[in-house]
Amino acid sequence: MNENDFNERAERTLEKVMAAFDASGVDCEPELKAGGVLEVEFEDGTKIIVNKHSAAQEIWVAAKSGGFHFKYDDGRWLDTRSKEELFESLSKLASQQAGETVELREE
């Protein structure tokens, strides 16, 4: 995929992630910042950062439990190590940080 395709796909995905957090009902503040960075701050002050990394053509996630890289493959963003799908992984990470079950769905 070329750089323009990656940037468009990644931006759409970040918007979907933000919408999923908004729809989840969890007490958090998602904010999409310039440059393709989504910060999600939880009630306790911890954050999950989701950003696009154009050079690697990946979406990177930073959470309390560590850092994760997702590569686009066959219509889905998959963790480069575990092969877990982005929204599934974010649901688990958000649940850990929120202290409650969080289910994020791609709409």
C-alpha positions as CSV (number, residue, x, y, z in Angstrom):
1,M,0.0,0.0,0.0
2,N,1.3,3.5,-0.8
3,E,1.8,6.2,1.8
4,N,-1.4,8.1,0.9
5,D,-3.5,4.9,1.1
6,F,-2.0,4.1,4.5
7,N,-2.6,7.6,5.9
8,E,-6.2,7.6,4.7
9,R,-6.9,4.1,6.1
10,A,-5.1,4.9,9.4
11,E,-7.0,8.2,9.9
12,R,-10.3,6.5,9.3
13,T,-9.4,3.8,11.8
14,L,-8.4,6.3,14.5
15,E,-11.8,8.0,14.0
16,K,-13.5,4.7,14.4
17,V,-11.5,3.9,17.5
18,M,-12.5,7.3,19.0
19,A,-16.2,6.7,18.1
20,A,-16.0,3.2,19.7
21,F,-14.7,4.7,22.9
22,D,-17.4,7.4,22.9
23,A,-20.1,4.7,22.4
24,S,-18.6,2.3,25.0
25,G,-20.0,4.0,28.0
26,V,-16.7,3.8,29.8
27,D,-15.6,6.9,31.8
28,C,-12.9,8.2,29.5
29,E,-12.0,11.2,27.4
30,P,-10.8,10.3,23.8
31,E,-9.2,13.2,21.9
32,L,-7.9,13.0,18.4
33,K,-4.9,15.3,18.0
34,A,-3.1,16.6,15.0
35,G,-0.7,14.2,13.3
36,G,-2.8,11.1,13.7
37,V,-2.6,10.7,17.5
38,L,-5.5,9.6,19.6
39,E,-5.2,10.0,23.4
40,V,-7.7,8.3,25.6
41,E,-7.6,9.4,29.2
42,F,-9.3,7.3,31.9
43,E,-10.8,8.5,35.2
44,D,-7.7,7.6,37.1
45,G,-5.5,9.7,34.8
46,T,-3.9,6.8,32.9
47,K,-3.9,7.0,29.1
48,I,-4.0,4.8,26.1
49,I,-2.3,6.4,23.1
50,V,-3.1,5.2,19.6
51,N,-1.1,6.7,16.7
52,K,-0.3,6.0,13.1
53,H,3.4,5.4,12.2
54,S,3.7,6.2,8.6
55,A,7.3,5.0,8.1
56,A,6.4,1.5,9.3
57,Q,2.8,1.7,7.9
58,E,1.6,0.6,11.3
59,I,-0.8,1.7,14.0
60,W,1.0,1.8,17.4
61,V,-0.7,1.5,20.8
62,A,0.8,2.5,24.1
63,A,-0.9,1.4,27.3
64,K,0.0,0.7,30.9
65,S,0.7,-2.9,30.0
66,G,3.1,-2.1,27.1
67,G,3.4,-1.1,23.5
68,F,1.8,-2.9,20.5
69,H,2.2,-2.6,16.8
70,F,-0.6,-3.3,14.3
71,K,-0.2,-3.9,10.6
72,Y,-3.0,-3.9,8.0
73,D,-3.6,-7.3,6.6
74,D,-6.5,-8.6,4.6
75,G,-8.9,-5.9,5.7
76,R,-7.9,-5.9,9.4
77,W,-5.3,-4.3,11.7
78,L,-3.5,-7.2,13.3
79,D,-0.9,-7.2,16.2
80,T,2.5,-8.0,14.6
81,R,3.3,-10.4,17.4
82,S,0.0,-12.0,18.7
83,K,-2.1,-11.4,15.5
84,E,-4.9,-10.1,17.7
85,E,-7.2,-7.7,16.0
86,L,-6.9,-4.0,16.9
87,F,-10.4,-3.5,18.5
88,E,-10.2,-6.8,20.4
89,S,-6.8,-5.7,21.8
90,L,-8.0,-2.2,22.7
91,S,-11.0,-3.7,24.5
92,K,-8.8,-5.7,26.7
93,L,-6.4,-2.9,27.3
94,A,-9.2,-0.4,28.1
95,S,-10.8,-2.9,30.4
96,Q,-7.5,-3.3,32.4
97,Q,-7.1,0.5,32.7
98,A,-10.8,1.3,33.4
99,G,-11.3,-1.5,35.9
100,E,-14.4,-2.6,34.2
101,T,-15.4,-4.5,31.1
102,V,-15.0,-2.4,28.0
103,E,-16.2,-3.7,24.6
104,L,-15.1,-1.6,21.6
105,R,-16.7,-2.3,18.3
106,E,-15.7,-1.1,14.9
107,E,-18.8,0.5,13.3
